[in-house]
Amino acid sequence: MPPPSLSLVFLVFTRISLSSFGGGLSGWIMREVVQRRRWMDEGEFLTGLALAQSFPGVNVVNLSIWIGYRLRGGAGALAGALGMIAPAACIAILVIAAFEHLAAYPLTHAVLAGIGAAAIGLSLQMGIRAARRVWRQPLACLVMIGTFLALFAFRLPLLPVMLVVAPLSIALQWRAMREAPDAR
């Protein structure tokens, strides 16, 4: 399949950014890029998501840059980033300006709560998909469970946990890849 045009990359990320509210964007991007358009497979997407989360900045912007780059090089990266940022930023400025007037209405808070629940559902769906892939690798599964427990159960700070877990996880994966070259 030929790569999508730059305008299509921009329009897809624009649509995602304008139709996703309250989080859950990574799940929406996966649904659009992997399941609907088949621009990449799930493994490639999850690799990009892991990279995007390890870079400084906003994860979904990093992800849109990575996907755009994979599809169309540097120009694709720019198209993905602009599609994700520019239209949504314009709408956000308008909504924030109007929110002062809307905050007095109970319906506003109900709408925001409903949108938040849907966003959590999207994030959970993507998290479960990613976890299913990890279950096949016992050491990676232990890292996933350990990270969850450290952050959720023990409420340890994110940065120190990641400074320990990331190198450990990389070392374990590197070892697994050296022992079985097709274990990627």
C-alpha positions in Angstrom: 0.0 0.0 0.0 1.4 3.4 -0.9 2.0 5.9 1.9 -0.8 8.4 2.6 -0.4 11.9 1.2 0.8 14.7 3.5 -2.6 16.3 3.4 -4.2 13.1 4.5 -1.8 12.7 7.4 -2.6 16.2 8.5 -6.3 15.7 8.1 -6.4 12.4 10.0 -4.5 13.9 13.0 -6.7 17.1 12.8 -9.8 14.9 13.0 -8.4 12.9 15.9 -7.4 16.1 17.8 -10.7 17.8 17.2 -12.8 14.7 18.1 -11.0 13.5 21.2 -11.8 15.1 24.5 -10.4 14.6 28.0 -7.6 12.2 27.2 -7.6 8.8 25.6 -6.0 10.2 22.4 -3.4 7.3 22.2 -6.3 4.8 22.0 -8.0 6.9 19.4 -4.8 7.2 17.3 -4.3 3.4 17.5 -7.9 2.8 16.4 -7.5 5.2 13.4 -3.9 4.3 12.3 -3.8 0.6 13.0 -7.4 -0.7 12.9 -9.1 1.6 10.5 -6.5 2.7 8.0 -3.9 -0.1 8.5 -1.0 2.3 8.1 1.0 0.1 10.5 0.5 -3.0 12.5 -0.2 -3.1 16.3 3.3 -4.0 17.2 4.8 -1.1 15.3 2.3 1.3 16.8 3.1 0.1 20.4 6.8 0.5 19.7 6.1 4.0 18.6 3.9 4.6 21.6 6.7 3.4 23.9 9.2 5.7 22.2 6.7 8.7 22.3 6.2 8.2 26.1 9.9 8.1 26.7 10.6 11.5 25.0 10.0 14.8 26.7 6.8 16.6 25.8 3.3 15.6 25.2 3.0 11.9 24.4 0.3 12.1 21.7 2.2 14.9 19.9 5.4 12.8 20.1 3.3 9.9 18.7 1.9 11.9 15.9 5.4 13.1 14.9 6.7 9.5 15.0 3.8 8.1 12.9 4.0 11.0 10.5 7.8 10.4 10.2 7.3 6.6 9.6 4.7 7.3 6.9 6.2 10.3 5.0 9.6 11.3 6.6 10.3 14.7 8.0 7.4 16.4 6.1 5.1 13.7 7.5 6.3 14.4 11.0 5.5 18.0 10.6 2.1 17.3 9.1 1.2 14.9 12.0 2.4 17.4 14.6 0.6 20.4 13.0 -2.6 18.3 12.6 -2.5 17.3 16.2 -1.7 20.7 17.7 -2.9 23.7 15.6 -6.6 23.1 15.1 -7.2 21.8 18.6 -5.2 24.7 20.1 -7.5 27.2 18.3 -10.6 25.4 19.5 -9.2 25.1 23.1 -8.6 28.9 23.2 -12.2 29.6 22.2 -13.6 27.0 24.6 -11.5 28.3 27.5 -12.7 31.8 26.8 -16.4 30.6 26.8 -16.0 28.3 29.8 -16.2 31.1 32.3 -19.8 31.6 31.2 -20.6 27.9 30.9 -19.2 26.8 34.2 -22.3 28.1 36.0 -24.5 25.4 34.4 -24.7 21.9 35.9 -25.1 20.4 32.4 -21.5 21.6 31.7 -20.1 19.5 34.5 -22.2 16.5 33.5 -20.9 16.7 29.9 -17.3 17.0 31.1 -17.8 13.9 33.4 -19.2 11.9 30.6 -16.4 12.8 28.2 -13.9 11.9 30.9 -15.4 8.5 31.4 -15.3 7.8 27.7 -11.6 8.9 27.6 -10.8 6.6 30.4 -12.5 3.8 28.5 -10.3 4.5 25.4 -7.1 4.5 27.5 -8.1 1.3 29.2 -8.9 -0.4 25.9 -5.4 0.5 24.6 -3.8 -0.5 27.9 -5.4 -3.9 27.8 -4.3 -4.5 24.2 -0.7 -3.5 25.1 -0.8 -5.7 28.2 -2.0 -8.7 26.2 1.3 -8.5 24.2 3.3 -8.3 27.4 1.7 -11.5 28.9 3.6 -13.6 26.3 6.9 -12.5 27.9 7.3 -13.4 31.6 10.0 -10.9 32.4 8.2 -8.1 30.7 5.1 -9.1 32.6 6.9 -8.8 35.9 8.2 -5.4 34.9 4.7 -4.3 34.0 3.2 -5.6 37.3 6.1 -4.1 39.3 5.7 -0.7 37.7 1.9 -0.8 38.3 2.4 -1.8 42.0 5.1 0.8 42.5 3.0 3.6 41.1 -0.5 2.6 42.1 -0.3 0.5 45.2 2.8 2.0 46.8 2.3 5.5 45.3 6.0 6.0 44.6 6.9 9.1 42.5 6.9 8.5 38.8 10.4 9.8 37.9 12.4 7.6 40.4 10.3 4.5 39.4 11.0 5.1 35.7 14.7 5.7 36.3 14.8 2.2 37.8 12.3 0.4 35.7 13.2 1.7 32.2 16.9 0.6 32.3 15.9 -2.7 33.8 13.2 -3.3 31.2 15.6 -2.4 28.4 18.3 -4.7 29.7 15.8 -7.6 30.0 14.5 -7.0 26.5 18.0 -6.7 25.1 19.0 -10.0 26.8 15.8 -11.7 25.5 16.6 -10.5 21.9 20.2 -11.7 22.1 19.0 -15.2 23.2 16.2 -15.4 20.7 16.7 -13.1 17.7 13.1 -13.4 16.6 11.8 -12.4 20.1 11.2 -8.8 19.0 
